Amino acid sequence: MVRWQPDAHGRLQQAAMELYVERGFDQVTVADIAERAGLTERTFFRYFADKREVLFAGSSALQDRLVASVAAAPADLAPLDVLALAFDDVATGFFGEGLQHARARQSVVDSHSGLQERELIKMAAIASTLADALRRRRVQEPAASLAAESAVAAFRIAFARWVSGDAGERLAPVMSESFAALRTIAGGR
């Protein structure tokens, strides 16, 4: 008899990532993931709607943390500075030192057009949510949407540089460089 092991969610995520990297996303089934994790398909579906969601499970938590950071930012900061602060928070706290996982995940996403589309949808949702958070801080349109879309672009570029290995082991300094470049461009310098 198999002894119960904790962290089914984490085991499913780890098994899925291993299999996606080994075989490719399309060659992996939910049954494969569950078997690798030592769980049942039924257990898989308690945690994830489908095998794509394993790759995007952190989206909601990322969005929530960004919104909380925007809400907690000092009132006198400019919108772009508020967002830079929020993205710095997720760069250090949310992504931390997870470079190897981020690289593996991104390689899987990059290899599949449907996953790339899902990633773009996730980024659009984050930009929309951040624009809403800025509007709650009394930032008017179009400034709220422009700042949010620009900040998400700065994040995407920094993240791509980080996972490519061209920018060091930590995301936060790369994020700071990306926002500094954005400020330079926005300032017309």
C-alpha angles and dihedrals in degrees: 000000000000115000116233114256125200129238101045090170093055093043091052091050092048093047092048093050092048091050095044090053093044099044109012126257097274093051094058125085131196087248090057091051094047092047093050089050092048092243139108129262087245089059090049091057091051088066106028135033092214141341093277091061091064087071094046101038093113095054095095094047090048091051092047092051092049092050092048090051091050091050092049096048118112112273095234096061122110115246095255091049090051090053093045088054091049093049091046088055093054092043091059103028107029101035096025109157097337096124097132093050091045091051093049092047093048092049089055092047092046091053096058126057093207091055091047088054091050090051091053090050089051091051092048090051091051091050091050092048092048091050088053090049090052091049088055085057088056096257107152128222135295088023094060094053094040092051093046095048091046092049092051089050090051089049094049092050093047092047092050091050091048097050092044089063095236096112111045138266100294128065098207098073091045089050091051091052091049093051091045089055090048091052090050092051093045090049091054094240 
